[in-house]
Amino acid sequence: MDRDLRAARAVGRTPQPGADMTTAPTTTLPANPWERWGWAFAAIWLVFLVFPVTSVAAADVPVAVKVAAWLCIAAFAVANVMGYSWRWNTWACLGVMVAMALATLPVIGMGVISFTPYLAILSALELPTPWWKWAVGLWAAFPLLSLLQIDDFPPFFFLVLWPIMIGAVMLRIFGEREELSYRALGEHAVVAERERVARDVHDVLGHSLTALSVKAELAARLIDLDPARAKQELESIQRTARQALAEVRATVGGLRAGNLDDELAAAPLVLADVGVATTIEGSVADTDPRHRALLAWVLREAVTNVVRHAQARTVVIELSPDGIAVTDDGSGCDGAEGNGLRGMRERVSGAGGTLSIRPATPGTRVEVALP
């Protein structure tokens, strides 16, 4: 595999070309045993060097030449094992292996082809793209030279060597696909997290800022008419601002969860500040415990929209085992769907439910049905 990719996997992450922490995600990968034990994989396959070793032993050459050939085979084996360590340059190791294999050519002749699987496997697994493809193609074509030895054609070169090379290519391809899969999963997770944070921050800030705006307007009207009540509203603004800040921090940290009891208690108070009377039908106990956090977010967004846009006088909140419905008698909806409603729809769809927004008589009815 590519050197930067293998080095990154050694510390448990996948590099993104040209990326930094603010522009691209890094994907945490499982510990890769290949970085630590790749040499063992290479060492196991060295058993097949018995073929050139025995070919040297059977060669009709002086003992000194045989010893030199065996030393070349040993050097070939060492370079092959070192080639699987990211601490060594793969090209250099391949160069040493080719040189050592060719050094045995005068002794074992066409038997030198038995070295090609080692060259092909190392090239397939360790060289960068696209060089590994060219290198493997070269080593795969090299056994064809055995056809020149017509009188003593060794068919095992094709029956054994090529399947081994094909296996190395498959390992490389599968490994690259695995890396792509991890990267895609990581990028998807980051996008999903960004959408979650954006959705939650919108819901938290939208509701809190709307409540602050309403209370500030009320305090401004009461400052001369009822200073004591205006003071209470200003104190409420302070509490709401502190609560909003805490909720934003919790949302960014992924700790914010909707609480249906709290939202159900807060909704009538927020609506009352703008002169809207609230009727609650049912209770939290009537709802499915699995969906209460989701229903809390839905209720918060629905109440925020009533305060902002509806100009309503009454609101009815209905709780049931199937979900929730919020109906107002305001000016109705124009069919446009902003970020809040889009985020609400995404939340509901993610839970396998449906969201419907339709005109009431008069006003608007927001209804969520959950499985």
Secondary structure as GFF3:
##gff-version 3
##sequence-region A 1 371
A	DSSP	alpha_helix	3	10	.	.	.	ID=ss1
A	DSSP	beta_strand	13	14	.	.	.	ID=ss2
A	DSSP	beta_strand	27	28	.	.	.	ID=ss3
A	DSSP	alpha_helix	34	45	.	.	.	ID=ss4
A	DSSP	three_ten_helix	46	49	.	.	.	ID=ss5
A	DSSP	alpha_helix	50	58	.	.	.	ID=ss6
A	DSSP	alpha_helix	63	82	.	.	.	ID=ss7
A	DSSP	alpha_helix	90	103	.	.	.	ID=ss8
A	DSSP	alpha_helix	105	108	.	.	.	ID=ss9
A	DSSP	three_ten_helix	109	115	.	.	.	ID=ss10
A	DSSP	alpha_helix	116	126	.	.	.	ID=ss11
A	DSSP	alpha_helix	131	141	.	.	.	ID=ss12
A	DSSP	three_ten_helix	142	148	.	.	.	ID=ss13
A	DSSP	three_ten_helix	150	152	.	.	.	ID=ss14
A	DSSP	alpha_helix	156	156	.	.	.	ID=ss15
A	DSSP	pi_helix	157	161	.	.	.	ID=ss16
A	DSSP	alpha_helix	162	225	.	.	.	ID=ss17
A	DSSP	alpha_helix	227	252	.	.	.	ID=ss18
A	DSSP	alpha_helix	260	273	.	.	.	ID=ss19
A	DSSP	beta_strand	277	281	.	.	.	ID=ss20
A	DSSP	three_ten_helix	284	286	.	.	.	ID=ss21
A	DSSP	three_ten_helix	289	291	.	.	.	ID=ss22
A	DSSP	alpha_helix	292	305	.	.	.	ID=ss23
A	DSSP	pi_helix	306	310	.	.	.	ID=ss24
A	DSSP	beta_strand	314	320	.	.	.	ID=ss25
A	DSSP	beta_strand	323	328	.	.	.	ID=ss26
A	DSSP	alpha_helix	339	350	.	.	.	ID=ss27
A	DSSP	beta_strand	354	359	.	.	.	ID=ss28
A	DSSP	beta_strand	364	369	.	.	.	ID=ss29
###
